[in-house]
């Protein structure tokens, strides 16, 4: 890119490096360059390339991993690291500060296996959530996988009717969805449903007086 000239492809050899396999995604996390193939993850060292195409890039260094990234649309950065889809049923996280990728999506593995085509990944800062729009392989219906960063928990949003999703983004601190029909919807700000929604909550064993004790529970706070 040069002043008063159109953007052009660079022919500089500084832009080329050798990575085994077809590159499926690239990302930068904490000034570290990551290159993904479907089966491997590499770190590319070096000072990097300046605006004139000059600068060193070192040979790619392979990370210890269980796989690579199968779809660049699953990449999203947040406060805890970089999410990516390692396999059709696996969402992984590259943690900040270095370290091997971790399998963060194990609780929603079955849902992702049924809806493995991730079309977008969006960080909604106001809610501190990471949202993945997913479709089944036949593109007949979809789900929204939501990771709550504060709670460290997964939730699955199931549409009331068969919906597919083309993509999503954050706009005015809310999630915006582009559905398969091309229609765009913005997350509702109302917390009051028009009809009562019954909710069941199942907990683990609760022993406030010990496993052999007896007492009364006056209330619970959620």
Residue, then its C-alpha position, 0 to 999 in steps of 0.5 A: x500500500x503506497x500513498x496515492x496508489x491503489x492497493x497491489x499484490x506484493x511480489x516480495x519473497x518476504x511474504x512467503x514461508x513454508x508450512x506443511x499442508x494447506x493453510x486453513x487459518x491465520x491469527x495473531x494473539x499477543x503479537x504472536x503469529x499463528x498459522x493453522x492447517x487442518x492438522x497442525x498449528x505453527x508459530x511464525x517467529x521473527x520481527x515481521x514485515x513492514x509496510x514496504x514488504x521488508x523484514x524477517x520471518x523465521x521458519x514455522x515452529x510446530x506447537x504441541x496439539x491434537x490437530x489444527x483448525x478446519x475452518x477460519x470462520x471459527x476463529x475469535x479472540x477474547x480475554x481468555x485467548x483464541x477460539x478455533x474449531x479443531x474438528x467437527x465436534x471440537x472447539x479448542x482455545x489457545x490460552x493467553x500467555x502461551x501453552x498448549x491448546x485446550x479442549x474448551x468445548x467438551x460440554x457442547x460436543x454432541x451439539x457441535x457434532x450435529x451442527x458442525x458447520x460454523x459460519x461465524x464467531x462473535x465476541x459480544x463485549x457487553x454480555x461477555x459472551x462468545x457466540x458461534x452460529x452453526x448449521x447442520x451439514x445439510x443446511x436445514x437448521x442451526x444452533x447458536x453456541x454461547x460461551x459465557x466468559x464470566x461464568x465459564x459455562x456453555x449455553x445452546x440457543x435453539x431457534x423456535x423454527x428451523x433456521x440456518x445462519x450465514x453469519x453474525x457480528x456485534x452492533x450497538x453492544x448486541x448480537x446481530x444475526x444474518x439468517x439463511x434467508x438473508x434477513x438480519x436480526x438484532x438481539x432483543x433487549x427486552x427481558x420480559x417474555x410475553x408468556x410464562x416460560x417454565x424452567x426446571x433446575x437440577x442441582x447436585x447433592x446439597x448437604x448444608x448440615x452434612x450428609x447425615x444431618x438435617x436442616x431446612x433451606x429457607x431460600x436459594x439465590x441464582 
